[in-house]
Amino acid sequence: MDGVEVVIPGGFERQGRWRRSVWLRPLCGRDEVFLCEEGRALPPAARTTALLARCLALEGEPAPAGAGFSRALSAGDREALLLHLRRITFGDPMTCVLVCPACGEKLEVDLSASDLVLGPYQYEGGEHVARLGALTVRFRLPTGGDLEAALPLVRGDPAAAEREVLRRSMLSVTDEQGSPVAEVPGTVFEELPGLMAELDPQAEVALEARCPACDKGFTGLLDAAQYLEAEVVQSCDRLYREVHLLASHYHWSEPEILSLTARQRRRYAELVGSATGGAG
């Protein structure tokens, strides 16, 4: 699969080695149509899995890595890949709108997608161990699969959804004698999220800002999936106009046009507009 090599902060095990490099291709028109149409019916975590499954490949393999691989990646690695995907598709500069929690003022923040991607973490491997009081907890970082599994609980009981993600991420909880505990105490569910956040800071992209209206500093969060999907969906009408224009002018088929990236498609549309004296 054509694409560019990118490095994710966490990584994955493959053929007995811990790896961090993957290949990612830009979104093409088919991917944009997916996000504009059938993808909109999917829950957010499942939509991210499906999108990455289309665009992500492993070194030396021509076919996409598939949903199983993208689902098994940690939340932070998925966030990093979405930022990379936005960068190679639409460019590095991004503008994010934040709302001041103190006064409600909206402010635009200029960002760079590449600046938001963290470097490789200092550790390798998918398992972690924490000593919480008298208990020893072996756990892994939450994955896309964990987020998907908890989706049915999110609307009715967000706290239960979070506990389900944590429960799935725990590999074992043992007492001082090394025996499994019959019931995981609430303190583990309270302390584990903080440990996970320290191990996978890429999972939550925090933006520091100061409100120009009330001069209050605050922290906003950027959801890379939500940002990228909104950007694509908002330009759906433009996508279909460009398909119509290029099909009318060059007599290319719809599949041929939808195989182009947004940059390629828009460049051809501009050339048609220049040649015909109209707008692309």
URSUL-V575040 format. One record per pair of residues at least 4 apart in sequence whose ideal C-beta (glycine too) atoms are under 6 Angstrom apart, sorted by the first residue. I is the first residue (numbers start at 1). GAP is how many residues later the second one is. If there is no record, write none. Layout:
I;GAP / I;GAP
This chain:
1;24 / 1;56 / 1;61 / 2;23 / 3;20 / 3;21 / 3;22 / 4;84 / 5;16 / 5;18 / 6;18 / 6;78 / 7;13 / 7;14 / 8;12 / 8;69 / 8;72 / 9;67 / 9;71 / 9;109 / 9;111 / 9;112 / 9;193 / 10;64 / 10;66 / 10;67 / 10;111 / 11;7 / 11;8 / 11;9 / 13;5 / 14;5 / 18;106 / 20;100 / 22;34 / 23;34 / 24;31 / 24;32 / 24;60 / 25;30 / 26;62 / 26;63 / 26;235 / 27;4 / 27;5 / 27;62 / 28;231 / 28;233 / 29;229 / 29;231 / 30;228 / 31;23 / 32;200 / 32;207 / 33;4 / 34;5 / 35;4 / 35;194 / 35;197 / 36;197 / 36;200 / 39;8 / 42;4 / 42;5 / 43;108 / 45;99 / 45;102 / 45;103 / 46;102 / 48;30 / 48;177 / 49;18 / 49;21 / 49;22 / 49;95 / 52;4 / 52;18 / 52;29 / 53;13 / 53;14 / 53;17 / 56;9 / 56;14 / 57;4 / 57;7 / 57;8 / 58;7 / 65;4 / 67;4 / 71;73 / 71;74 / 72;71 / 73;4 / 73;5 / 73;71 / 74;67 / 74;69 / 74;126 / 75;67 / 75;128 / 76;124 / 76;126 / 76;127 / 78;66 / 79;123 / 79;124 / 79;145 / 80;37 / 80;122 / 82;142 / 82;143 / 82;146 / 83;30 / 83;33 / 83;34 / 83;141 / 85;4 / 86;4 / 86;27 / 86;142 / 87;5 / 87;26 / 87;27 / 92;20 / 92;21 / 92;22 / 94;17 / 94;19 / 95;13 / 95;15 / 96;13 / 96;15 / 96;126 / 97;9 / 97;11 / 98;9 / 98;11 / 98;111 / 98;122 / 99;7 / 100;5 / 100;111 / 101;117 / 102;112 / 102;114 / 103;110 / 103;111 / 105;106 / 105;108 / 109;100 / 116;89 / 118;84 / 126;14 / 127;13 / 128;11 / 129;9 / 130;7 / 130;65 / 131;5 / 132;5 / 132;56 / 132;59 / 134;42 / 135;38 / 136;38 / 137;36 / 138;33 / 138;34 / 139;30 / 139;31 / 139;32 / 140;29 / 141;55 / 141;59 / 142;4 / 142;23 / 142;27 / 146;19 / 146;22 / 150;11 / 150;14 / 150;15 / 153;4 / 153;7 / 153;8 / 153;11 / 154;4 / 154;7 / 163;4 / 163;26 / 166;23 / 166;26 / 173;8 / 173;11 / 174;4 / 174;6 / 175;4 / 175;6 / 184;4 / 188;4 / 196;4 / 205;17 / 206;13 / 207;13 / 207;15 / 208;11 / 209;11 / 210;7 / 211;5 / 230;4 / 242;23 / 242;27 / 243;4 / 243;14 / 245;24 / 245;27 / 246;4 / 246;6 / 246;11 / 246;22 / 247;5 / 249;23 / 252;4 / 252;5 / 254;4 / 260;4 / 260;5 / 269;11 / 270;10 / 273;5 / 273;6 / 273;7
